[in-house]
Amino acid sequence: MEVPIEKEVYRLRVLLKNMFVETDYIEKVETKMQKMTLKNISILMIVMWFLMGCSKATDPINDDNDFDKTNLLAVYPNSGKTIYLVDKQTFLLKKTIEIDLPANYSINRMCLSTKRDFFIFSISYLPTAAHFILGYNISKGKMGVIFPTGIDSIGAPRIASTENSSKPNQVYFYSHLNGLFLFDFESHEKTKLPFKNAFSYGVEFVKSSNKEWVILKKTNPFYSDIEFYPSSKDLTSPQFVLNENNVDNIYIADIFADDLNKEAIVTCYNSDGSSIGKFYNWGIYNLETKQLKKSFETLPWSINPYYIAACPTKREAYFVGASDTLYSVDYHNLKISSKTILTGKNRGPSRLLISSDNKTLFVSCFDTNAVFVIDLGTMSIINKINLPGPYLLIEL
């Protein structure tokens, strides 16, 4: 299949930006490239690759002017090209990153690399639906070269770092239309992993609290099961599966795996449909016995999932669904310990993240254009960070 000229134009744009060519000159080059043949473009690209290699010795970006990532929280919409870096202590916006992509390229998913030094983007190109991977060096504020994966029509993709320190540049990628892959965003190598995928399967990547496990939360039309894979190995064979063959009769909304206490907190509802429109359940899996204990205290029904954050040292977990209520639970005793009203929150999904010092909880509210900051000692709101459409949260 012939490579679209727009794709080659974009690749040259990235090369020129990495060589610190002025933006107005880049735009002139792009205009001329639109009138060139693919053969001539290919020759030009080879020349630019050579020049880029020769320019590395005089690259003005070096370790002396790296951007300081200390104490930062990355906040970004579910889709879009803008990332906000917020100071976790002052709650002030420290930097806004605009990922410069042409109009026909869109970011569908993002993750943080294993070493937490790159943002990795899953990108789609329209109208051909071609798929790409792109790395962005956070400290240097520098995009890498786009990686065409050779995959088309990806559907609803998922991407996650491997958490394998021996392979820090690798990410997992899942498409229900194409399967499971291992991509290297530096070497541009691609490996397809053996995995049963289907159009009707939804898959989410989840990391355990100390990154001991990479977890696949799989939902088919009838139930959810949870596959646990050691982070030190590829996703070729799960070590164990929770709710295998629907033994616990549940759809799982979210899961937090506590490596310290060997437990997994889940929010869920009954896969037979008996709780739909009535209530949500939550409970604890013992990761050694694989047994589920549900709390007798249920949560109000929510179309949007109850996402989870948890603090293993306190054995406390926190849930927010579509409404304005934050639930704090004691998951050792399976009791709801407190409720905090997120005043001003509109109805809609929220995500949660606990700071690494276990003192602060951040709750995103996409439809409210805000991130609530909660003091975990008092379970009170101490700040409200106003940002456009914040949803996903990553601690750098």
N, C-alpha and C positions, 0 to 999 in steps of 0.2 A: 504493500500500500504506500502511495506517495506521501512523503512528509509535507504537511502544510507549510507554506512560506511563513505564515504567522508564527509558527513554532520556532523556526530558525531565527526569525527576527527577535523573538524573545530571548533565545539563547545568547545572541550577540549582545543584547542589552545588558544581560547579567555580566558577561565578560567585560564589557566596557566599564560598567559600574565598578567592578572589582579592580580595574586599572585606574580608577579615579578620573575618568574622562568626564568633562562637564556635561550636564544634562542637555543643554541646548544643542551641543554637537551630537550627542547620542540620537536626539530626535531627527536631526538632519540625515544621519546615517540610516536610520530606520526608514525614512521616506524614500531614500534611494534604493534600499534593499527591496522594497515592495515592487519595484520595477525590474528587478533582476531575475534571471533564471535560477532554478535550484542548483544547477551545476556551478554557476558563478558564485552563488552564496556559499556553497560548500568550500570552494577555494578560499573565499574570504574568511570563513570560519577557521580553516587550518592556519592561515596567516595570523589571525587574532590569537589563537591558542599558543602559537609560537611566541608572539610578542608578550603575551601574558606571562609565559614561563620566564622570559628574559627580564620582565619587570619585577619579579619577586624580590630581588636583592634590594630594590629601592622602594619597596612597599612602605608607605608612611605609617601604616598601622602596625604597632608593635606592643610589646608587653608593658611599655611605660605609659601608654595612654588607653589601656583597656578600661572599659566601663565597669565600675564597681557594682557587683550584683548582691552585695551583702544586705541581708534583711529585706529582701524584695519579694513581693507577691505579684505574679502575673495574672491579670484579669482580662478576659476577652469574650466576645460574643460567640454564640454557637456557630455562626458563619460570619465572614467579613475579613478584612485585611488589617484591622487595628488591634494592637495589644497595649494594655496599660500596665506599667510597672509602678506599684504602690509600695511605699515604705511601710513595713509592718509595725513599726514603733510609733512613727509620727502620723501615720494614716494619710500622708500627703502623696499626691501624684508626683513621681520622680521623673518618669520618662514615658513618652508615647512613641510606639514603634509603628510605622506605616510600612507594610510589606508591599513593595512596588511591583505590581503585576499588571500586564495589559488587560484590557476590558474583557477579553474572551477567556481569561484564566481566573478560576475561583478556588479559594481554599475551602475544602469540605471538612477537614479534620486537622488537629494539631496535637503534638505531644512534646514532652521534654526528653532529651537524650539521657542515656544511662548516667553519664557524668554530669548532667544538669548544666551543660555548657552550650547546647544547641536547642533551638526550637526546630522541630521537624514538621513539615507541612505535607499533607496529602492534597494534591491539586488536580482539578479537572479542567480540561480544555473543551470549549464548545465552538463549533457544533459537532465535532467528531467524537466527543466523550472520551478522548485519550486521557490517560492518567500519568501523573508525574509525582516525584518526591523532591523536596527542596529543603536544604538545611540552612539555618540562619544562626551565625555565631553571635551569641548574646553579648559577650564582653566587647567584641570588636565592632558590633553593629554592622555585620557584613554577611551578605547572602552568598551561598555557594552556587555551584552550577546545577541547573535543573536536570533531573534524572528521569528520562522517559522510561517507564516500567514495561511498556508494551501491552498494557492492559486497557481494555475499552469497556464502557458501560459498567461502571463499578457498582452502581446502585447506592446502598447506604453503607459506606466504608467505615472501618475502625482502624486506628493506628495506636501503637504503644511501644515504648522502648523495651528492650529485652531484660534490662536489669542484670545482664551478664557482664561483669567487669572485664572479662577476657575478650569481649566483643562489643566495645562501647559504642561503635558507630552503627550498630544494627537495630532495626525496628521490626516489629511484627505488623503485618497489614492483613486485614480480613475484608473480603467482599462476598456477600451472600450469592453473587452471580459468578464469581471466579474462584473463590476458595481462600486459603491461608498462605501467606508468603512471608519470607524473611528478606528484607531489603537492607543493603549497606549504603548509607547516604553519602559516604566518602568514596568508596571504590566503585559504586554503582553496580554491584553484583546483586543478582536476584535468585532466590531459591524458592521453589514451590514446595510446601510441606504437605504431607499426607493428612487430609482432613476432610470429613464428610460435611459438605456445605449444601445448602438448598435454599431456594428462593424464600421459603417460609421460615427460615431460621434467623433469629436475631442473636447477635453475639456482641458482648461487651468485654473489654479487657479490664481487669481489676488487679491492683497490687496489694499484697499483704503489708501489714504495718512496718515490718523491718525488711521488706522486699525479699523475704524468703521464698515467696510463691508468686508466680504469675497465674492468675485465675481467669478462666473463661466462663462468663455467665451466659449460658445458652438457653434460649427460649424458642420452643417449637409451638405449633398451634395448640398443643394440649397441656404442656407444663414446662417448668424450668429445671435444668440441672446445672450443677456447678463443678467444673473440672479444675483440679489443682495440679499445676506443673511446677517442679523446682526451677527457680530462676537460673540456676547454673546449667540447665539443659534446654534444648529446643522443645517446642510444643509438638512433640511426636507421639507421646503416650502419657496420659494423665496418671499421676501416682494414686489418686483416688477421686471419687465423684460423690458429691452430696445430692440428695434427692434423685438418685439414679433410678430410672424407670418409674419416676413419680411416687416413690415409696412414701413421701410425706404429703402428697396431694397439694402442692403449692406452685404458684407463679411467684418468682422472686423479683421484687422491685429493685433492691440494692443489697449489697453485702459488704461488710467490713471484716477482714480476717485479722485477728489479734494474735500475732506471733508470740507475744509474751505469755499469754494465758492459754494458748492453744484452743481458742474459741473463735467462732465466726458469728457476728450479729447479722441478722437478716430482717428486712421488712418484706412482707409477702401477703398474698391473699389466696383463697382456696381455688385450686385449679378446676374444681367442678362447678365453679360459678356461684356457689351458695353465699359468698360474702360480697359479691359485686354490688355496689350501690349501698352497702350497709356498713362495712368496717374493713380496716386493715389489721392484719396480725403482725407481730414481731416476736422474735425469739432468738435462741442461741443454739448453734451447733457445737457439740464437743468434737474437736478435730481429731481426737484419738478414737472415740467410739463411733463417730459419725451419726450420733443420735441428736434429734432436734427436740428442744423444749420450748414451747410457746408460752409467752406471757398470758396471764388471764386478763390483763389490761389491754384492751384493743385501742386502735387509733381511728379517728373519724375517716370515713371513706374519702378518697381523693383520686380523681382521674389521673393527675400527675403523680409520679412516683414519690414515695418518701425516701429521699436520699439520706445517706448516713455519714457522719463523722464520729470518731471515737477516740478516747484517751485510755490506752491500756493500763497505765500506771494507776489510774483512778477507777478503772472498769466502769467508765461512764460513756454513754453514747448519746448522740443528738440527731433528731429527725426533723425535717421540714417537708411538708407536702405542698399542695397548692395554696393553702390558706395562710393566715398571718400568725400561726402559732408554731413556736419552736419547742419541741419536747426534749427534756433531759431525762435519761433513764439510767437506773442502776442495773446493769446487765448481769451482775453477779446474783442479785435477788429477783431479777425480772420484774422490777417495779418502776413506774413512772415517778420520778422524784420532783420534777418541777415543770412549769410551763411558762414561757416568756412570749408575750405578745409583741410582734414586730410591727409597731405602730406605723401606719402609712404604707405598709406593704400591700400591693395589689395582688389579686388572685393570679397564680401562675407558678411554674416550677422554679425551684431554688436549688442551688448547690451549696455545700458546706466544706470548710477547710479549717483545721486546727493548726495554729502556729507551732513550730517545733519546740518551743518552751512550754507548751501545754497551758498557756495562760489566756489565750485569746481565740475566739471562734469567729470566723468570717462567714457570713451568709449572703450569697448573691441573690439579687432579685431583678431578673431581666426586665420584667414589665414595669418595675418601679424605678428603673435607672439608678439603682443604689446597691451598695454592699453594706450590710449591717455589721458592726463590730461588737461582739459580746464578750464581756468579762466573765471567764469561766468560774471565777471565785464567787461572784455574786449573781451570775446569770442575768445581768442587766446590760442594756444597750449603752455603750460608752461613746460610740461615734457612728456616723453614717457617711460613707464615702459615695459621693454623687458622680456617677460615670454613665455614659450612654450605653444602654443595653448590656450590662455586665452579666455573665452567666457562669462560665467555667473559671476555675481558680487553680493555680499551680504555685507552690512555694519554691523559689529558686535556691 
